[in-house]
Amino acid sequence: RDFVITNRAIYFVARKKKAGTVFYKVNKRTELSQVTQISLSPLCDDYIVIHCSDFDQAFTDPNKTEIATKILNYAKAATGRDVPLQFQGMVT
């Protein structure tokens, strides 16, 4: 899975290879105003969870801190509100 972060939305994208050509399909687009919280694992396991009003997206990425920072900054600029950031060993 891939994703794209813009100043207005997060796009969750699937990458498929067919006949030697790579295709991308947007599986989910979420406005930054729909992000309710971001959870990061306090361990060195690269887990990040983006909590939205209608779903939660969990994945691993070695750049979890940079991803969270981008989302927090873009969400603040787009909505004027701070998105809570949680460091927890268990996601509820």
CORKA-V143690 format. One record per pair of residues at least 12 apart in sequence whose ideal C-beta (glycine too) atoms are under 10 Angstrom apart, sorted by sequence separation. I is the first residue (numbers start at 1). GAP is how many residues later the second one is. D is the distance in whole Angstrom. If there is no record, write none. Layout:
<<I	GAP	D> <I	GAP	D>>
//
This chain:
<<1	12	7> <2	12	8> <13	12	7> <14	12	8> <37	12	8> <38	12	6> <39	12	7> <47	12	8> <48	12	7> <71	12	7> <72	12	9> <1	13	6> <2	13	6> <11	13	9> <12	13	10> <13	13	6> <14	13	5> <37	13	8> <38	13	7> <46	13	9> <47	13	5> <48	13	6> <72	13	6> <1	14	8> <12	14	7> <13	14	7> <14	14	10> <36	14	9> <37	14	4> <46	14	4> <47	14	9> <71	14	9> <11	15	5> <12	15	5> <13	15	9> <35	15	6> <36	15	5> <37	15	9> <45	15	7> <46	15	6> <48	15	9> <49	15	10> <68	15	9> <11	16	8> <12	16	4> <13	16	10> <34	16	10> <35	16	7> <36	16	6> <46	16	5> <48	16	4> <69	16	9> <11	17	7> <12	17	8> <34	17	10> <35	17	6> <36	17	6> <39	17	9> <41	17	10> <46	17	8> <47	17	7> <48	17	9> <50	17	9> <68	17	6> <10	18	8> <11	18	5> <12	18	8> <34	18	5> <35	18	8> <36	18	10> <44	18	10> <46	18	5> <50	18	9> <9	19	10> <10	19	7> <11	19	8> <33	19	10> <34	19	5> <37	19	9> <39	19	9> <41	19	9> <45	19	9> <46	19	10> <48	19	6> <4	20	9> <9	20	5> <10	20	5> <30	20	8> <32	20	10> <33	20	9> <34	20	7> <36	20	9> <48	20	6> <8	21	10> <9	21	6> <10	21	8> <31	21	9> <34	21	9> <50	21	7> <2	22	7> <4	22	9> <9	22	5> <10	22	7> <30	22	5> <31	22	9> <35	22	10> <3	23	10> <6	23	10> <8	23	7> <9	23	6> <30	23	9> <41	23	8> <48	23	9> <3	24	9> <8	24	6> <9	24	9> <10	24	9> <28	24	9> <30	24	8> <40	24	6> <2	25	10> <3	25	9> <4	25	9> <7	25	8> <8	25	9> <9	25	9> <10	25	7> <30	25	8> <40	25	7> <1	26	8> <6	26	8> <9	26	10> <28	26	10> <38	26	9> <3	27	10> <5	27	9> <28	27	8> <30	27	8> <40	27	9> <40	28	6> <28	29	8> <38	29	9> <39	29	9> <27	30	10> <38	30	5> <38	31	10> <51	32	9> <38	33	6> <50	33	9> <51	33	9> <58	33	7> <38	34	7> <51	35	9> <56	35	8> <35	36	6> <35	37	9> <38	37	9> <49	37	9> <12	38	9> <32	39	7> <35	39	9> <49	39	9> <10	40	7> <32	40	10> <35	40	6> <51	40	8> <34	41	10> <10	42	8> <32	42	6> <33	42	8> <47	42	10> <49	42	5> <12	43	10> <32	43	4> <35	43	10> <31	44	10> <32	44	9> <35	44	9> <42	44	10> <43	44	10> <45	44	10> <47	44	8> <5	45	10> <12	45	6> <32	45	9> <33	45	7> <34	45	10> <38	45	6> <39	45	9> <40	45	7> <42	45	5> <32	46	5> <33	46	5> <35	46	10> <37	46	6> <38	46	7> <39	46	8> <40	46	7> <41	46	8> <42	46	7> <43	46	7> <3	47	9> <10	47	8> <12	47	9> <31	47	8> <32	47	6> <33	47	10> <36	47	7> <37	47	5> <38	47	5> <39	47	5> <40	47	5> <41	47	8> <42	47	6> <31	48	9> <33	48	9> <35	48	5> <36	48	8> <37	48	7> <38	48	7> <39	48	8> <40	48	8> <41	48	7> <35	49	10> <37	49	6> <38	49	10> <39	49	6> <41	49	9> <33	50	10> <39	50	10> <41	50	9> <32	51	8> <39	51	9> <40	51	10> <39	52	5> <39	53	9> <3	54	8> <37	54	10> <1	56	9> <3	56	8> <2	57	10> <10	57	10> <1	58	6> <3	58	9> <1	60	10> <10	60	10> <10	61	7> <5	62	7> <7	63	10> <3	64	8> <6	64	10> <10	64	9> <5	65	5> <9	65	9> <10	65	9> <5	66	6> <7	66	9> <8	66	8> <7	67	5> <8	67	10> <5	68	10> <6	68	7> <7	68	10> <5	69	7> <8	69	10> <9	69	9> <5	70	10> <7	70	7> <8	70	6> <7	71	6> <6	72	10>>
//
